[in-house]
Amino acid sequence: MRRASHSPFILSPVAHAVSRLVLSAALGLACAVPAHAQAPTPSAPASAPAGADGGLTLKSSAMLAEEVSSEPENKGPTFVFGDRMSGRPDLETVVEGHAELRRGAASIRADRIEYYQPDDLAKSRGNVRINKSGNRFEGPELEIKLDRFEGFFTTPSYRFLSNGGNGQAERVDFIDDKHMTAHRVSYTTCERDNEASWEPAWVLTARRVEFDMDEEVGVATGAVVRFKKVPVLAFPKISFPLSDKRKSGLLPPSIGMGSVNGLEYRQPYYFDIAPNRDATFSPAIMTKRGVDLAGEFRYLEPSYSGQLRGNYLPGDKLRGRDRWSYSLQQVGTINTGLPSVGGLGLNLNLNRVSDNDYWRDFPVNSTAGTQRLLAQDGTLSWGRGFFSSSIRALKWQTLQDVTSPIVPPYDRLPQLTAAYTRVDAPLLGLGHGFDWSLEGDYTRFSADSNLTKQPNSNRAFSRFQLSHPWLSPAGYITPKLQLHATSYRFDVPLANGATTASRVVPTFSLDSGLQFERSASFWGRSFTQTLEPRAFYVRTPFRDQSALPNYDSGANDFNFATVFTENAFVGNDRISDANLLTLGVTSRLLDPDTGAEALRFGVAQRLRFEDQRVTLPGALPITDRISDLLVGASVNWVPQWSFDSTVQYNPKTRQSERGSFGVRYNPGNYRVISAAVRLQRNVSEQIDVGWQWPLNDLWGDKGRDLGPGQGQGGGRYYGVGRLNYSMLDKKLVDAIVGVEYDGCCWIGRVVLQRSANSTSTSSTRILFQLELVGFSRIGSSPLETLKTNVPRYQYLREKISSPSRFTTYD
C-alpha cells in the first residue's frame, strides 16, 4: 500500500496521522460500522481445465454448498488520504496531491478527489485509478456514487482480475458494482509489454460492451475479432466469458477437413440448464454427406451421474440412407431412504448405431471402445452387510465387415448373481482368521447359432471358497480350497444328444512367500534391498469338459499377474486341471526415506507335474513340464527416466516368444519422449513412439518452467505426436503428428491424424485450432486426440486457481 505524502503543515508522522483521524471524524467520513456477514452463495460450475476440448464441468448440489462468496459490500467506513485536505463537515471534502479514497473493496487514487457526503458522490481528476475487488480502471476523469457504485469514467483503460481481460474504452458507465457498459471499447487477454509500439495479438472491438460481473460475461454489440490485425470473426451481437463460469450461448464453431466426410463445419450451442445439468446441440454440415444433427445431455447428482449423446444424419449422400447413433452412460446409486433395505446401484452403458458401416464412416463419433462391438448393458445391483447381488442385461450389436467377419459375443438376457463374503471370520468353532465366500451366477446365453456353431443355453454356476492366511512381517502362507459347480440346459441337443450337462470341480492351492531386507549401497546411493521369493502350488483334478460349449471362457495371458492364479482360463465354462508349482522371486531397491522404488527385477516359472488335458475348443493341451521363463525389470533410478520390460523366454528353443520394452524420458513439464517395442514371434512386431517437446530447444532457447498448465513462455513451438509402426507389415499403422505454438494470449495447433480402418484402408484428418486464451477456440479441436494418444501430454493452458483475496487490494 502506498503511504500518503506528508503535508507541509504537519511536523511529524505521528502528528500527521492524528490530524487525518481527527479530520475524518470531524467530516463524518469514518464511522464505526460492523462488518457485514457474508452469506454462503451457490456458485455455478466452473469450466473444465483449459484444454479439455472446451468441456464444461458439472457440479452437484453438495459441491455448490461448499462454495462461499467472499465479495465485500460497498458499505462501511470511508477513509481519505492526501497531501492537502479541506472542506466542510458533513458537506464536502477536497483532497489534493496523492489523493486517495477507500471504502470496502473499492479504492480511488487521483491528483484531486472531491467527495460530497449528501450525495455520496466522488469526483476525481487527473491520473485517476480505481480498484474495485481487483478490477482496475485508469483514466483522466471519474464520477462515482460510492454506495451504489453508479457513475462514469472517461477514456479509461481497464483490467479484470478474474481472467486478465483488458482494453480501452471511450467511456465506461457504471450501473452498479456488478454491471457496467463500455462504449467504443476494445477487449483482449494479451498483456501489454514495455514497448511503445505494442499491439495485442488479438483484440475484440465493439460499439458497446455490457459487462456483467455477477454472471461473469460480456455482451458485445457490433463486434469484430481481429487476429494479427486481420478480421477473423464478426458478429452483430456476441457474448463471451470473463471467467471459466458456464453460460448458455453459441460455442466456437469447429471446422475440419477429412478424407471421409470432406469439409465439415459444426456449430454447437450450449444450454446451461442448471449447475448440475447441461446440454449441447451441435448441428454440422458435411460437404460429402449432408447435415448431421448431434446433441449431448449431461447430469450430475450426489449419488449418480450420466450423459446421453445422439447423432442423426438424414439421407447420407454417400450411403444413400439415414444414419444415426446414440449412447447413454450412467453410474451411481439409488437412494431409497430406507437404511434397512441396503444400497441399490444402477449402471447403464447403452450404445447403438444405424448400420454396419458406421464405425468406418464415423470413427470419432463411435460410442464404444471397440468400435465394431457396441454394448447395450444395464446392471441393477444391491448390497447389504455381507450380501450382494445383481441383475444384468447385456446385448451386443456386432458391426460385421464382409472382408473381416467376427464371431459375435453372447448376449446375457438376463444374468443373475449373488454372493456372501466374510473376511477374518470364525468358522465352525475353529476360531477367527478364515476368509470364505459363496457366490452364484445364473445366465441365459443367446446368439446366432449359425455364426457361433454352438447351441444357446441357460447356465447356473456356483463357487465356494475357503482360505486361512497366516501373515507375519517376514512372510505369509495361505492355503485355499475352492469348489466349482456348473449345470447347463441347452436349446438344442449337443453332438452326443444331451440337452443338459453338469460339472463339479474342486481346487486346492497353497500360496507362500518370504521377504528379506537389508541395507545396501549402489553407485553412491543408499537403499533398502529386498529379496522376495514366492511359491504357489495348485492342484485341480481332471474333469472332462470337451463336450461343453464355451460361452465366456478364454485363455489367461502369461504374465506376472496371472502366473500365480489357480485357473488357466477366465470365465466359468472351463476350469483347468492342474498339478503345478509356480516359483518366482522379486528383488527391489527402495529409497529408505520415501519408500520410492528405484529398481525392480523379477523372474517366475511354472513346473508342471502332469499334462494339461482341459483346453479351449480347437486349442492344444500343454505338455511341457517346464514353462517359459518370465523375466521383468523396471528402473526408475532418477525421476526423469523410467524403463520397463517383460520377456517371455522359451528355454527349449532358446528364443524369446514375446517381449515388451518401454522407456520414457520426462525431464520437466512439456518435455516427454516415450518409446515402446512390442514383439510376439510370428504374430506382430510393433514400434510405438510418442512425444511432446519444445522445438525451441533445437536452437538453444530452453524457455522458462512456469509450472504445469502454464506453458513455458511466449513465442515457443511444441512438437507433439505418436507413431505406431508394424515391422512385419513394413508400414505405418496409426500416426498423429502436430505442432503447437504458444503466443502467450493465443495458441495455434495443427495436427495431422491418420487412422487405419482395416488392413487396406485408412482415414486422414487435418485438425486446426486457434485458441484465443480466455475468450474462445476457433477450428477443429485436436486436444482430446492428443490427450488420449500422446503419453503424458500436457495442455498449454490448464484451469488456474482463483486469485488470492490479497490481490484485490491496490
Residue pairs with C-beta under 8 A, 6 or more apart in sequence:
1 809
1 810
2 98
2 100
4 20
4 81
4 82
4 83
4 98
4 100
5 82
5 83
5 97
5 98
6 13
6 16
6 83
7 16
7 19
7 83
7 84
7 85
8 83
10 16
10 19
20 80
20 81
20 85
21 30
23 85
24 30
24 79
24 80
26 89
27 87
27 89
27 90
27 93
27 117
28 89
28 90
28 117
29 77
29 78
29 79
29 80
29 93
29 115
29 117
30 77
30 78
30 79
31 77
32 77
33 75
33 76
33 77
35 76
36 72
36 73
36 75
36 76
38 68
38 69
38 70
38 71
38 72
39 69
40 65
40 67
40 68
40 69
41 67
41 68
41 69
42 64
42 65
42 67
42 275
43 64
43 67
43 69
43 245
44 59
44 245
44 246
44 272
44 275
45 56
45 57
45 58
45 59
45 63
45 64
45 245
45 246
45 275
45 276
46 57
46 59
46 243
46 244
46 245
46 246
46 799
47 54
47 55
47 56
47 57
47 241
47 244
47 245
47 246
47 799
48 54
48 55
48 56
48 57
48 799
49 709
49 795
49 798
49 799
50 244
50 709
50 773
50 795
50 796
50 797
50 798
50 799
51 709
51 783
51 787
51 795
51 796
51 797
51 798
52 783
52 784
52 795
53 781
53 783
53 784
54 251
54 252
54 777
54 781
56 246
56 270
56 278
58 275
58 276
58 277
58 278
58 298
58 299
58 300
58 305
59 275
59 276
59 300
60 276
60 300
60 301
60 302
61 275
61 276
61 301
61 302
62 302
64 275
70 805
71 105
71 133
72 104
72 105
72 133
73 104
74 103
74 104
74 105
74 106
74 146
74 147
74 148
74 149
74 177
75 103
75 104
75 147
76 103
76 104
77 103
78 101
78 102
78 103
78 115
78 146
79 101
79 102
79 103
80 93
80 95
80 99
80 100
80 101
80 102
80 113
80 115
81 95
81 98
81 99
81 100
81 101
82 95
82 96
82 97
82 98
82 99
82 100
82 113
83 96
83 97
83 98
83 99
84 95
84 96
84 97
85 93
85 94
85 95
85 96
86 93
86 94
87 93
87 94
87 115
90 117
90 118
91 116
91 117
91 118
92 114
92 115
92 116
92 117
93 114
93 115
93 117
94 112
94 113
94 114
94 115
95 101
95 112
95 113
95 114
95 115
96 111
96 112
97 111
98 109
99 109
99 110
99 111
99 112
99 113
99 124
100 107
100 108
100 109
100 113
101 107
101 108
101 113
101 115
101 122
101 124
101 146
102 108
103 146
105 132
105 133
105 808
106 130
106 131
106 132
106 133
106 146
106 149
106 177
107 130
107 131
107 809
107 810
108 122
108 124
108 128
108 129
108 130
108 142
108 144
109 127
109 128
109 129
109 130
109 810
110 124
110 125
110 126
110 127
110 128
110 129
110 142
111 125
111 126
111 127
112 124
112 125
112 126
113 122
113 123
113 124
114 122
114 123
114 124
115 121
115 122
115 123
116 122
116 123
119 145
120 145
120 146
120 147
120 148
121 143
121 144
121 145
121 146
121 151
122 142
122 143
122 144
122 145
122 146
123 142
123 143
124 130
124 141
124 142
124 143
124 144
125 140
125 141
126 140
127 138
127 140
128 137
128 138
128 139
128 140
128 141
128 142
128 153
128 156
129 136
129 137
129 138
129 810
130 136
130 137
130 138
130 142
130 144
130 153
131 808
131 809
131 810
132 149
132 177
133 161
133 808
134 160
134 161
134 162
134 803
134 807
134 808
135 158
135 159
135 160
135 161
135 213
136 158
136 159
136 810
137 153
137 156
137 157
137 158
137 172
138 156
138 157
138 158
139 153
139 154
139 155
139 156
139 157
140 154
140 155
141 153
141 154
142 151
142 152
142 153
142 154
142 156
143 151
143 152
144 150
144 151
144 152
144 153
144 174
145 151
148 176
149 174
149 176
149 177
150 174
150 175
150 176
151 173
151 174
152 171
152 172
152 173
152 174
153 171
153 172
153 174
154 170
154 171
155 168
155 169
155 170
155 171
156 168
156 169
156 172
157 166
157 167
157 168
158 166
158 167
158 168
158 169
158 172
158 182
159 165
159 166
160 166
160 242
161 803
161 807
161 808
162 216
162 242
162 243
162 803
163 189
163 241
163 242
163 243
163 244
163 774
164 189
164 191
164 774
165 187
165 188
165 189
165 242
165 774
166 187
166 188
166 189
166 190
166 191
166 192
167 182
167 185
167 186
167 187
167 188
167 203
168 185
168 186
169 182
169 183
169 184
169 185
169 186
169 209
170 183
170 184
170 185
171 182
171 183
171 184
172 180
172 181
172 182
172 183
172 185
173 180
173 181
173 182
173 183
174 180
175 181
177 213
178 212
178 213
178 214
179 210
179 211
179 212
179 213
179 214
180 210
180 211
180 213
181 208
181 209
181 210
181 211
182 208
182 209
182 211
183 207
183 208
184 207
184 208
185 205
185 206
185 208
185 209
185 220
186 203
186 204
186 205
187 203
187 204
187 205
187 206
187 209
187 218
187 220
187 240
188 200
188 201
188 202
188 203
188 204
188 745
188 775
189 745
189 772
189 773
189 774
189 775
190 200
190 201
190 202
190 203
190 744
190 745
190 746
191 744
191 745
192 198
192 200
199 229
200 745
201 227
201 228
201 743
201 744
201 745
201 746
202 225
202 226
202 227
202 228
202 745
202 746
202 772
202 775
203 225
203 226
204 220
204 223
204 224
204 225
204 226
204 240
204 775
205 223
205 224
205 226
206 220
206 221
206 222
206 223
206 224
207 221
207 222
208 220
208 221
208 222
209 218
209 219
209 220
209 221
209 223
210 218
210 219
211 218
211 242
212 218
212 219
213 242
215 245
215 247
216 241
216 242
216 243
216 245
216 247
217 239
217 240
217 241
217 242
217 245
217 247
218 239
218 240
218 241
218 242
219 237
219 238
219 239
220 235
220 237
220 238
220 239
220 240
221 236
221 237
222 236
222 237
223 233
223 234
223 235
223 237
223 238
224 231
224 233
224 234
224 235
225 231
225 232
225 233
225 234
225 772
225 776
226 232
227 746
227 770
227 772
232 770
232 778
233 778
238 250
239 247
239 249
240 775
240 776
241 247
241 774
241 775
244 799
246 270
246 272
246 278
247 270
247 272
248 270
248 271
248 272
249 269
249 270
250 267
250 268
250 269
250 270
251 268
251 269
251 270
251 280
252 776
252 777
252 778
252 779
253 265
253 266
253 267
253 268
253 778
254 264
254 265
254 266
254 267
254 268
254 284
254 779
254 780
254 781
255 263
255 264
255 265
255 266
255 768
255 778
255 779
255 780
256 263
256 264
256 266
256 765
256 766
256 767
256 768
256 779
256 780
257 263
257 264
257 765
257 766
258 264
258 763
258 764
258 765
258 766
259 763
259 764
259 765
260 288
260 361
260 763
261 286
261 287
261 288
261 289
261 361
262 286
262 287
262 288
262 289
263 286
263 287
264 284
264 285
264 286
264 287
264 780
265 284
265 285
266 282
266 283
266 284
266 285
266 292
266 294
267 282
267 283
267 284
268 280
268 281
268 282
269 280
269 281
269 282
270 278
270 279
270 280
271 278
271 279
271 280
271 281
272 278
273 279
276 299
276 300
276 301
277 297
277 298
277 299
277 300
278 297
278 298
279 295
279 296
279 297
279 298
280 295
280 296
281 293
281 294
281 295
282 294
282 295
282 296
283 291
283 292
283 293
283 294
284 291
284 292
284 294
285 291
285 292
286 292
286 313
288 317
288 318
289 313
289 316
289 317
289 318
290 313
290 314
290 315
290 316
290 317
291 313
291 314
292 311
292 312
292 313
293 311
293 312
293 313
293 314
294 309
294 310
294 311
294 312
294 365
295 309
295 310
296 307
296 308
296 309
296 310
297 307
297 308
298 305
298 306
298 307
298 308
299 305
299 306
299 307
301 332
303 332
303 333
303 334
303 335
304 330
304 331
304 332
304 333
304 334
304 346
305 330
305 331
305 332
306 328
306 329
306 330
306 331
306 332
306 348
307 328
307 329
308 326
308 327
308 328
309 325
309 326
309 327
309 328
309 367
310 324
310 325
310 326
310 327
311 323
311 324
311 325
311 326
311 362
311 365
312 322
312 323
312 324
313 322
313 323
313 324
314 322
315 321
315 322
316 322
316 323
316 361
318 361
319 355
319 357
319 361
321 354
321 355
322 354
323 353
323 354
323 355
323 358
323 361
323 362
324 353
324 354
325 351
325 352
325 353
325 354
325 358
325 362
325 365
325 366
325 367
326 350
326 351
326 352
326 367
327 350
327 351
327 367
327 368
328 348
328 349
328 350
328 351
329 348
329 349
329 350
330 346
330 347
330 348
331 347
332 345
332 346
332 347
333 343
333 344
333 345
333 346
334 344
334 345
334 346
336 344
341 384
342 382
342 383
342 384
342 385
342 387
343 382
343 383
343 384
344 380
344 381
344 382
345 379
345 380
345 381
345 382
345 383
346 378
346 379
346 380
346 381
347 377
347 378
347 379
347 381
348 377
348 378
348 379
349 375
349 376
349 377
349 378
350 375
350 376
350 377
350 378
351 367
351 368
351 374
351 375
351 376
351 397
352 374
352 376
352 397
353 359
353 366
353 367
353 374
353 397
353 399
355 399
356 399
356 400
356 401
357 399
358 366
358 399
359 366
359 371
359 372
359 399
360 401
360 757
360 758
360 761
363 371
363 755
363 757
363 763
367 374
368 374
368 375
371 399
372 398
372 399
372 400
372 401
372 406
373 396
373 397
373 398
373 399
373 406
373 408
373 409
374 396
374 397
374 399
375 394
375 395
375 396
375 397
376 393
376 394
376 395
376 396
376 397
377 392
377 393
377 394
377 395
378 392
378 393
378 394
379 390
379 391
379 392
380 390
380 391
380 392
381 388
381 389
381 390
382 388
382 389
382 390
383 389
386 420
386 421
386 422
387 418
387 419
387 420
388 418
388 419
388 421
389 416
389 417
389 418
389 419
390 415
390 416
390 417
391 414
391 415
391 416
391 417
392 412
392 414
392 415
392 416
392 417
393 412
393 413
393 414
393 415
394 411
394 412
394 413
394 415
395 411
395 413
396 408
396 409
396 410
396 411
398 406
398 408
398 409
400 406
401 758
403 758
403 759
404 758
404 759
407 451
407 452
408 447
408 448
408 451
408 452
409 447
410 445
410 446
410 447
410 452
410 456
410 551
410 552
411 445
411 446
411 447
412 443
412 444
412 445
413 444
413 446
414 443
414 444
415 441
415 442
415 443
415 444
416 441
416 442
416 443
417 439
417 440
417 441
417 442
418 439
418 440
419 437
419 438
419 439
419 440
420 437
420 438
420 439
421 436
421 437
421 439
422 434
422 435
422 436
422 437
423 435
424 432
424 433
424 434
424 435
425 432
425 434
425 435
425 436
426 432
426 434
427 434
427 436
427 466
433 468
433 469
433 470
434 466
434 467
434 468
435 465
435 466
435 467
435 468
435 469
436 464
436 465
436 466
436 467
437 464
437 465
438 462
438 463
438 464
438 465
439 462
439 463
439 465
440 460
440 461
440 462
440 463
441 459
441 460
441 461
441 462
441 572
442 458
442 459
442 460
442 461
443 458
443 459
443 461
443 551
444 456
444 457
444 458
445 456
445 457
445 458
445 459
445 551
445 552
446 456
447 456
449 455
449 456
449 492
454 549
454 550
454 551
455 490
455 491
455 492
455 493
455 494
455 549
456 490
456 491
457 488
457 489
457 490
457 491
457 549
457 551
458 488
458 489
459 486
459 487
459 488
459 551
459 572
459 573
460 486
460 487
461 484
461 485
461 486
461 572
462 484
462 485
462 486
463 482
463 483
463 484
463 485
464 482
464 483
465 480
465 481
465 482
465 483
466 480
466 481
466 482
467 478
467 479
467 480
467 481
468 478
468 479
469 476
469 477
469 478
470 476
470 477
470 478
473 515
474 514
474 515
474 516
475 512
475 513
475 514
475 515
476 511
476 512
476 513
477 510
477 511
477 512
478 510
478 511
478 512
479 508
479 509
479 510
480 508
480 509
480 510
480 511
480 566
481 506
481 507
481 508
482 506
482 507
482 508
482 509
482 566
483 504
483 505
483 506
483 507
484 503
484 504
484 505
484 506
484 507
484 572
484 575
485 502
485 503
485 504
485 505
486 502
486 503
486 504
486 572
486 573
487 500
487 501
487 502
487 503
488 500
488 501
488 502
488 548
488 549
489 499
489 500
490 498
490 499
490 500
490 501
490 549
492 499
493 499
494 501
494 547
494 549
495 547
496 547
498 547
501 547
501 548
503 543
503 545
503 548
503 575
504 543
505 540
505 541
505 543
505 575
506 540
506 541
507 538
507 539
507 540
507 566
507 567
507 575
507 578
508 538
508 539
508 540
509 536
509 537
509 538
509 539
509 566
510 536
510 537
510 538
511 534
511 535
511 536
511 564
512 534
512 535
512 536
513 532
513 533
513 534
513 535
514 532
514 533
514 534
515 530
515 531
515 532
516 530
516 531
516 532
517 528
517 529
517 530
517 531
518 528
518 529
519 526
519 527
519 528
519 529
519 592
520 526
520 527
520 528
520 529
520 589
521 527
522 589
525 598
526 592
527 589
527 590
527 591
527 592
527 598
528 589
528 590
528 591
528 592
529 587
529 588
529 589
529 590
530 586
530 587
530 588
530 590
531 585
531 587
532 585
532 586
532 587
532 588
533 583
533 584
533 585
534 564
534 582
534 583
534 584
534 585
534 586
534 604
535 581
535 582
535 583
535 584
536 564
536 581
536 582
536 583
536 584
537 580
537 581
537 582
538 566
538 578
538 579
538 580
538 582
539 578
539 579
540 566
540 567
540 575
540 576
540 577
540 578
540 579
541 577
542 577
542 613
542 614
543 575
543 577
543 614
545 573
545 574
545 575
545 614
546 615
548 573
548 574
549 573
550 571
550 573
550 574
550 616
550 617
551 571
551 573
552 570
552 571
552 572
552 573
553 569
553 570
553 571
553 572
553 573
553 574
553 616
554 569
554 570
554 571
554 616
555 568
555 569
555 570
555 616
555 619
556 562
556 565
556 567
556 568
556 569
556 570
558 627
558 628
558 630
558 648
558 658
559 630
559 646
560 584
560 602
560 604
560 630
560 632
560 646
563 582
563 584
563 604
563 606
563 630
564 582
564 584
564 604
566 578
567 574
567 575
567 576
568 576
568 578
568 612
569 575
569 576
569 616
574 614
574 615
574 616
575 614
576 612
576 614
577 610
577 612
577 613
577 614
578 612
579 608
579 609
579 610
580 606
580 607
580 608
580 609
581 606
581 607
581 609
582 604
582 605
582 606
582 607
583 604
583 605
583 607
584 602
584 603
584 604
584 605
584 630
585 602
585 603
585 604
586 600
586 601
586 602
587 600
587 601
587 602
588 597
588 599
588 600
588 601
589 597
589 598
589 599
589 600
590 596
590 597
590 598
591 597
591 598
596 636
597 634
597 636
598 635
598 636
598 637
599 633
599 634
599 635
599 636
599 637
600 632
600 633
600 634
601 632
601 633
602 630
602 631
602 632
602 633
603 629
603 630
603 631
603 632
604 629
604 630
605 626
605 627
605 628
605 629
605 630
606 626
606 627
607 625
607 626
607 627
608 622
608 624
608 625
608 626
608 627
609 625
611 621
611 622
611 623
612 621
612 622
612 623
613 621
614 621
615 621
624 652
626 651
628 648
628 649
628 650
628 651
628 657
629 648
629 649
629 650
629 651
630 646
630 647
630 648
630 649
631 646
631 647
631 649
632 644
632 645
632 646
632 647
633 643
633 644
633 645
634 642
634 643
634 644
634 645
635 641
635 642
635 643
635 644
636 642
636 643
639 666
640 665
640 666
640 667
641 663
641 664
641 665
641 666
642 663
642 664
642 666
643 661
643 662
643 663
643 664
644 660
644 661
644 662
644 663
645 659
645 660
645 661
645 662
646 658
646 659
646 660
647 656
647 658
647 659
648 656
648 657
648 658
648 659
649 655
649 656
649 657
650 656
650 657
655 681
656 679
656 681
657 680
657 681
658 679
658 680
658 681
659 677
659 678
659 679
660 676
660 677
660 678
660 679
661 676
661 677
662 674
662 675
662 676
662 677
663 674
663 675
663 676
664 672
664 673
664 674
664 675
664 791
664 792
665 671
665 672
665 673
665 674
666 672
666 673
666 792
668 705
669 705
669 706
669 707
669 708
669 712
669 794
670 692
670 693
670 694
670 711
670 712
670 718
670 794
670 796
671 692
671 693
671 694
671 697
672 690
672 691
672 692
672 693
672 791
672 792
672 793
673 689
673 690
673 691
673 693
674 689
674 690
674 691
674 791
674 792
675 687
675 688
675 689
675 690
676 687
676 688
676 689
677 685
677 686
677 687
677 688
678 684
678 685
678 686
678 688
679 685
679 686
684 726
684 728
685 726
685 727
685 728
686 724
686 725
686 726
686 727
686 733
687 723
687 724
687 725
687 727
688 722
688 723
688 724
688 725
689 722
689 723
690 721
690 722
690 723
690 789
690 790
690 791
691 719
691 720
691 721
691 722
691 790
692 718
692 719
692 720
692 790
692 792
692 793
692 794
693 718
693 719
694 701
694 702
694 703
694 712
694 716
694 717
694 718
695 716
695 717
695 718
695 719
695 739
696 702
696 703
696 715
696 716
696 717
697 703
701 716
703 712
703 713
703 716
704 712
704 713
705 712
706 712
706 713
708 794
708 798
709 794
709 795
709 796
709 797
709 798
709 799
709 800
710 797
710 798
710 800
711 742
711 796
711 797
712 742
713 742
713 744
714 742
714 743
714 744
715 742
715 743
715 744
716 741
716 742
717 739
717 740
717 741
717 742
718 739
718 740
718 741
718 742
718 796
719 738
719 739
720 736
720 737
720 738
720 739
720 740
720 751
720 786
720 790
720 793
721 735
721 736
721 737
721 738
721 790
722 734
722 735
722 736
722 789
722 790
722 791
723 732
723 734
723 735
723 736
723 737
724 732
724 733
724 734
724 735
725 731
725 732
725 733
726 732
726 733
732 754
733 756
734 754
734 755
734 756
735 752
735 753
735 754
736 751
736 752
736 753
736 754
736 785
736 786
736 789
736 790
737 751
737 752
738 749
738 750
738 751
738 752
738 767
738 782
738 786
739 749
739 750
740 747
740 748
740 749
740 796
741 747
741 748
741 749
742 796
744 773
745 772
745 773
745 774
746 770
746 771
746 772
746 773
747 769
747 770
747 771
747 773
747 796
747 797
748 769
748 770
748 771
749 767
749 768
749 769
749 770
749 771
749 779
749 782
749 783
750 766
750 767
750 768
751 766
751 767
751 768
751 782
751 785
751 786
752 764
752 765
752 766
752 767
753 764
753 765
753 766
753 767
753 782
753 785
754 762
754 763
754 764
755 762
755 763
755 764
756 762
757 763
765 780
767 779
767 780
767 781
767 782
767 785
768 779
768 780
769 777
769 778
769 779
769 780
769 781
769 782
769 783
770 777
770 778
770 779
771 777
771 778
771 797
772 778
773 797
783 795
786 793
787 793
787 795
